[in-house]
Amino acid sequence: MLRSSAVRTVTTPDGRSLGSLLRRYEGAGEPLSCEPVAEGLLNRGYRLATTRGRFFLKHHLDGDRTAIARQHRATLRLDALGLPVAPPLAAADGRTVAVVDDRCYALHPWVEGRHRDGAALSRVQSRRLGALLGRVHTSLDHVIADDPACGPTRPYEPAVADPRRTFEVIDELLALARGSRPRTSFDELAEHRLLERRALLERQAHRRPDAAAHPATGWVHGDFHPLNLLYRGAEPAAIVDWDRLGVHPRAEEAVRAAAIFFVQPSGTLDLPKVRAYASAYRRVSGACGAELAAAVHRVWWERLNDFWMLTWRYRLGDRRADPQFPAAAALAVWWTREYRAVRDAFTC
């Protein structure tokens, strides 16, 4: 999911800015309304209605035009290959990035659809989801790796969480949770899970992945989860939010995505659906069982050492991730207990 170390305040573009932007696009019309559709930390999105139709307007906060252009070229070429994406519209001058008042925008067609998590997917649809991600990974290699115009990207640098640092984070968050006033049931749950995780890490520290190992990498979406996939009926209509496009271990993205799609409220994974998803992913991507097994181990370790939801709440004062915390915190414990079953679901 999207994470950040700081929350940035960004205002909705005014009528003057919207008019200036839309005049760059032939047939876009005049602005009628512009409403935020999501609260992202990396970028902002708006539902833009004009005299000629509806559009999705994206404000790229970091303004990295090279990275934005790479995303746009990738989605345009993926669209040409028939993948469900919503590539940006080109302005009259052929550009897909519009700079207005020193802000970077991109205009996309509006895609009608809804988000569906794993509970709303059948086993057959779970298999199609795995095949879709496998196709995304293999297609990205095709459309980007041989396209110099996409520009360079920073090489992947493997990082393995150090439990000693994690213990420091746990202590900091424990102090914040215990000092929170008025004290709530969330604070009590946070304290319980932090103490539980510290004890769990003390027992599992010897299983830390080898920091010197270099897993196979490739181009990945970077944030593949239910809120970045729109369905129209039973079929995917558009994979959106390509802001984290980059070179990373592909199998790890497959495991992370499954851990988000198929987590249940109790903090367990729907392993039959995971198995269907993973088998299709392996078949389409060409990833072997050993590659998935190694990815399962690295993502499991990552989950054991990760407290971003509590960091949002207690350090940033941002409570949007609070509803996800109970299941996510329980999943780390359950995954440790059912480690072999989870690994087998991805590899067999």
C-alpha positions as CSV (number, residue, x, y, z in Angstrom):
1,M,0.0,0.0,0.0
2,L,1.0,3.6,-0.4
3,R,3.2,4.9,2.4
4,S,5.0,8.2,3.1
5,S,6.9,9.9,5.9
6,A,4.9,13.1,5.7
7,V,1.4,14.3,4.8
8,R,1.3,17.0,2.2
9,T,-1.6,19.4,1.9
10,V,-2.7,20.0,-1.7
11,T,-5.6,22.1,-2.9
12,T,-8.0,21.2,-5.7
13,P,-7.1,23.0,-8.9
14,D,-9.2,26.1,-9.4
15,G,-11.2,27.0,-12.5
16,R,-8.5,29.1,-14.0
17,S,-6.0,26.3,-13.8
18,L,-8.4,23.7,-15.1
19,G,-9.3,25.9,-18.0
20,S,-5.7,26.5,-18.9
21,L,-5.0,22.7,-18.7
22,L,-8.0,21.6,-20.7
23,R,-7.3,24.0,-23.5
24,R,-4.2,21.9,-24.3
25,Y,-6.4,19.0,-25.2
26,E,-8.5,18.9,-28.4
27,G,-12.1,18.3,-27.6
28,A,-11.8,18.2,-23.8
29,G,-14.4,20.9,-23.3
30,E,-14.7,23.4,-20.5
31,P,-14.6,22.4,-16.8
32,L,-17.8,21.9,-14.9
33,S,-16.7,20.3,-11.7
34,C,-13.6,18.8,-10.1
35,E,-13.9,16.5,-7.1
36,P,-11.2,14.5,-5.2
37,V,-11.7,10.7,-5.7
38,A,-9.0,9.4,-3.3
39,E,-6.7,10.6,-0.6
40,G,-3.3,9.4,-1.8
41,L,0.0,10.3,-0.2
42,L,2.1,10.1,-3.4
43,N,-0.4,11.9,-5.7
44,R,-3.9,13.3,-5.9
45,G,-6.7,12.2,-8.2
46,Y,-9.8,14.1,-9.2
47,R,-13.0,13.3,-11.0
48,L,-13.2,16.0,-13.6
49,A,-16.5,16.7,-15.5
50,T,-16.4,19.0,-18.5
51,T,-18.8,20.0,-21.2
52,R,-17.5,17.1,-23.3
53,G,-17.5,14.2,-20.8
54,R,-15.8,12.9,-17.7
55,F,-12.0,12.4,-17.1
56,F,-9.6,11.4,-14.3
57,L,-7.2,14.1,-13.5
58,K,-4.0,13.1,-11.8
59,H,-1.8,15.6,-10.0
60,H,1.8,14.2,-9.7
61,L,3.1,15.7,-6.5
62,D,6.8,15.0,-6.8
63,G,6.9,16.4,-10.3
64,D,9.5,13.9,-11.5
65,R,8.8,14.2,-15.2
66,T,11.2,11.5,-16.2
67,A,9.5,9.0,-14.0
68,I,6.0,10.2,-15.0
69,A,7.0,9.9,-18.7
70,R,8.2,6.3,-18.0
71,Q,4.9,5.4,-16.5
72,H,3.0,6.9,-19.4
73,R,5.0,5.2,-22.1
74,A,4.6,1.9,-20.2
75,T,0.8,2.1,-19.9
76,L,0.5,3.3,-23.5
77,R,2.4,0.3,-24.8
78,L,0.6,-2.1,-22.4
79,D,-2.7,-0.8,-23.7
80,A,-1.5,-1.6,-27.2
81,L,-0.8,-5.2,-26.1
82,G,-4.4,-5.5,-24.8
83,L,-3.8,-5.2,-21.1
84,P,-6.5,-3.5,-19.0
85,V,-4.9,-0.1,-18.3
86,A,-6.0,3.6,-18.6
87,P,-3.2,5.3,-20.4
88,P,-3.0,9.1,-20.3
89,L,-4.5,11.3,-23.1
90,A,-2.1,13.2,-25.3
91,A,-2.4,17.0,-25.5
92,A,-2.4,18.8,-28.9
93,D,1.4,19.0,-28.8
94,G,1.7,15.2,-28.2
95,R,2.7,15.4,-24.6
96,T,1.1,13.5,-21.8
97,V,2.4,15.6,-19.0
98,A,0.9,19.1,-18.5
99,V,2.6,21.6,-16.3
100,V,0.3,24.3,-14.9
101,D,1.3,26.7,-12.2
102,D,4.5,24.6,-11.6
103,R,2.3,21.5,-11.0
104,C,2.5,18.3,-13.1
105,Y,-0.9,16.9,-14.3
106,A,-2.0,14.0,-16.5
107,L,-5.5,13.6,-18.0
108,H,-6.9,10.1,-18.3
109,P,-10.2,8.7,-19.6
110,W,-12.7,8.1,-16.8
111,V,-13.1,4.3,-16.2
112,E,-16.3,3.1,-14.6
113,G,-15.7,0.2,-12.3
114,R,-15.4,-0.9,-8.7
115,H,-12.8,-2.4,-6.5
116,R,-13.0,-6.1,-5.5
117,D,-10.9,-7.8,-2.9
118,G,-10.3,-11.5,-2.6
119,A,-13.5,-12.2,-0.8
120,A,-15.4,-11.0,-3.9
121,L,-13.4,-13.2,-6.2
122,S,-14.2,-16.8,-7.0
123,R,-11.4,-19.3,-7.3
124,V,-11.6,-19.0,-11.1
125,Q,-11.3,-15.2,-10.8
126,S,-8.4,-15.6,-8.4
127,R,-6.6,-17.7,-11.0
128,R,-7.3,-15.0,-13.6
129,L,-5.9,-12.4,-11.2
130,G,-2.6,-14.3,-10.9
131,A,-2.4,-14.7,-14.7
132,L,-3.0,-11.0,-15.1
133,L,-0.2,-10.1,-12.8
134,G,2.1,-12.6,-14.5
135,R,1.2,-11.0,-17.9
136,V,1.9,-7.5,-16.5
137,H,5.4,-8.6,-15.4
138,T,6.3,-10.3,-18.6
139,S,4.8,-7.5,-20.7
140,L,6.6,-4.8,-18.8
141,D,9.9,-6.5,-19.5
142,H,9.0,-6.3,-23.2
143,V,7.8,-2.8,-23.4
144,I,10.3,-1.1,-21.1
145,A,13.6,-3.0,-21.0
146,D,14.1,-2.5,-24.7
147,D,12.9,1.0,-24.8
148,P,15.7,3.5,-24.2
149,A,13.3,6.4,-24.4
150,C,11.9,5.3,-21.0
151,G,15.1,6.5,-19.4
152,P,17.2,4.9,-16.7
153,T,15.9,4.0,-13.2
154,R,17.7,3.4,-10.0
155,P,18.9,-0.2,-9.6
156,Y,17.2,-2.4,-7.1
157,E,19.0,-2.4,-3.8
158,P,18.1,-5.4,-1.6
159,A,17.3,-4.5,2.0
160,V,16.6,-6.9,4.8
161,A,15.1,-5.6,8.1
162,D,17.4,-5.8,11.1
163,P,15.4,-7.0,14.1
164,R,17.6,-4.8,16.4
165,R,16.2,-1.7,14.7
166,T,12.7,-3.2,14.8
167,F,13.0,-3.6,18.6
168,E,13.8,0.1,18.8
169,V,10.7,1.0,16.7
170,I,8.5,-1.3,18.8
171,D,9.7,0.5,22.0
172,E,9.0,3.9,20.4
173,L,5.5,2.9,19.3
174,L,4.7,1.2,22.6
175,A,5.5,4.5,24.4
176,L,3.2,6.4,22.1
177,A,0.4,3.9,22.3
178,R,0.6,3.8,26.1
179,G,0.7,7.5,26.3
180,S,-2.3,8.1,24.0
181,R,-5.2,10.0,25.6
182,P,-8.0,9.3,25.7
183,R,-7.0,5.7,25.6
184,T,-9.1,3.6,23.2
185,S,-9.6,-0.1,22.3
186,F,-7.3,0.6,19.3
187,D,-4.5,1.7,21.7
188,E,-5.0,-1.5,23.7
189,L,-4.8,-3.7,20.6
190,A,-1.7,-1.9,19.4
191,E,0.0,-2.4,22.7
192,H,-0.9,-6.1,22.7
193,R,0.3,-6.7,19.1
194,L,3.5,-4.8,19.7
195,L,4.4,-6.9,22.7
196,E,3.4,-10.0,20.9
197,R,5.5,-9.1,17.8
198,R,8.5,-8.4,20.0
199,A,8.3,-11.8,21.6
200,L,7.8,-13.4,18.2
201,L,10.8,-11.7,16.6
202,E,13.0,-12.7,19.5
203,R,12.1,-16.3,18.7
204,Q,12.4,-15.9,14.9
205,A,15.5,-13.6,14.6
206,H,17.6,-16.5,13.4
207,R,15.4,-16.8,10.3
208,R,16.4,-13.4,9.0
209,P,16.8,-13.7,5.2
210,D,20.4,-13.5,3.8
211,A,21.1,-9.9,3.1
212,A,23.7,-10.8,0.5
213,A,21.1,-12.8,-1.6
214,H,20.0,-11.1,-4.8
215,P,16.6,-12.3,-6.0
216,A,15.7,-12.2,-9.6
217,T,14.3,-8.8,-10.6
218,G,12.2,-7.3,-13.3
219,W,9.9,-4.4,-14.0
220,V,6.9,-4.4,-11.7
221,H,3.8,-2.3,-11.1
222,G,5.0,-1.7,-7.6
223,D,1.7,-1.3,-5.8
224,F,-0.6,-4.1,-7.0
225,H,-3.6,-4.4,-4.7
226,P,-7.4,-4.1,-4.7
227,L,-7.6,-0.3,-4.6
228,N,-5.4,-0.1,-7.8
229,L,-7.5,-2.5,-9.8
230,L,-10.9,-1.6,-11.2
231,Y,-13.4,-4.3,-12.2
232,R,-16.3,-4.0,-14.6
233,G,-18.5,-6.9,-13.8
234,A,-16.4,-10.0,-13.4
235,E,-13.5,-8.8,-15.5
236,P,-10.7,-6.3,-14.7
237,A,-11.2,-3.0,-16.4
238,A,-8.1,-1.1,-15.5
239,I,-4.9,-1.4,-13.4
240,V,-4.3,2.1,-12.1
241,D,-1.7,4.1,-10.1
242,W,1.7,3.2,-11.7
243,D,3.6,5.6,-9.5
244,R,5.9,2.9,-8.0
245,L,6.8,1.4,-11.4
246,G,10.3,0.2,-11.1
247,V,12.8,-2.7,-11.1
248,H,12.2,-5.0,-8.1
249,P,11.8,-8.8,-7.3
250,R,8.7,-9.8,-9.3
251,A,7.9,-12.8,-7.2
252,E,7.8,-10.6,-4.1
253,E,5.2,-8.3,-5.7
254,A,3.1,-11.5,-6.4
255,V,3.3,-12.5,-2.8
256,R,2.6,-9.1,-1.4
257,A,-0.4,-8.7,-3.7
258,A,-1.8,-12.0,-2.6
259,A,-1.3,-11.1,1.1
260,I,-3.5,-8.0,0.5
261,F,-6.1,-9.5,-1.8
262,F,-6.7,-12.7,0.1
263,V,-6.3,-11.6,3.7
264,Q,-9.5,-12.3,5.7
265,P,-10.9,-10.2,8.6
266,S,-9.6,-12.9,11.1
267,G,-6.0,-12.3,9.8
268,T,-5.7,-15.5,7.9
269,L,-5.2,-16.1,4.1
270,D,-7.7,-17.8,1.9
271,L,-5.2,-20.5,0.9
272,P,-7.3,-22.2,-1.8
273,K,-7.6,-18.9,-3.6
274,V,-3.9,-18.1,-3.0
275,R,-3.1,-21.5,-4.5
276,A,-5.2,-20.8,-7.6
277,Y,-3.7,-17.3,-8.0
278,A,-0.1,-18.5,-7.5
279,S,-0.3,-21.4,-9.9
280,A,-1.6,-19.1,-12.7
281,Y,1.1,-16.5,-11.9
282,R,3.9,-19.1,-12.1
283,R,2.5,-20.5,-15.4
284,V,2.3,-17.1,-17.1
285,S,5.4,-15.4,-15.6
286,G,7.7,-18.4,-15.8
287,A,8.6,-18.1,-12.1
288,C,9.6,-21.4,-10.5
289,G,8.5,-22.7,-7.2
290,A,11.9,-22.0,-5.6
291,E,11.6,-18.3,-6.6
292,L,8.2,-18.1,-5.0
293,A,9.4,-19.9,-1.9
294,A,12.2,-17.4,-1.4
295,A,9.8,-14.5,-2.0
296,V,7.4,-15.9,0.6
297,H,10.2,-16.0,3.1
298,R,11.3,-12.4,2.4
299,V,7.8,-11.0,2.5
300,W,7.0,-12.9,5.7
301,W,10.1,-11.4,7.3
302,E,9.1,-7.9,6.0
303,R,5.7,-8.3,7.6
304,L,7.2,-9.3,10.9
305,N,9.3,-6.1,11.0
306,D,6.8,-3.7,9.5
307,F,4.7,-1.2,11.6
308,W,3.7,1.4,9.0
309,M,0.1,1.5,10.1
310,L,1.0,2.3,13.6
311,T,3.6,4.8,12.4
312,W,0.9,6.6,10.4
313,R,-1.4,6.8,13.5
314,Y,1.1,7.6,16.3
315,R,3.8,9.6,14.5
316,L,1.8,11.3,11.7
317,G,-1.6,11.6,13.3
318,D,-3.1,9.9,10.2
319,R,-5.7,7.3,11.0
320,R,-6.7,6.2,7.5
321,A,-4.9,2.8,7.8
322,D,-6.5,2.0,11.2
323,P,-9.2,-0.2,9.8
324,Q,-6.6,-2.4,8.1
325,F,-4.5,-2.9,11.3
326,P,-6.4,-5.7,13.1
327,A,-6.3,-8.1,10.2
328,A,-2.7,-7.2,9.1
329,A,-1.3,-7.5,12.6
330,A,-3.0,-10.9,13.1
331,L,-1.8,-12.1,9.7
332,A,1.9,-11.8,10.7
333,V,1.3,-14.1,13.7
334,W,-0.8,-16.6,11.7
335,W,1.6,-16.6,8.8
336,T,4.4,-17.5,11.2
337,R,2.4,-20.4,12.7
338,E,1.2,-21.6,9.3
339,Y,4.5,-20.8,7.5
340,R,4.7,-24.2,5.6
341,A,1.1,-24.1,4.5
342,V,1.5,-20.6,3.1
343,R,4.7,-21.5,1.3
344,D,3.1,-24.6,-0.2
345,A,0.1,-22.6,-1.4
346,F,2.5,-20.4,-3.4
347,T,4.7,-23.1,-4.7
348,C,2.7,-26.3,-5.2
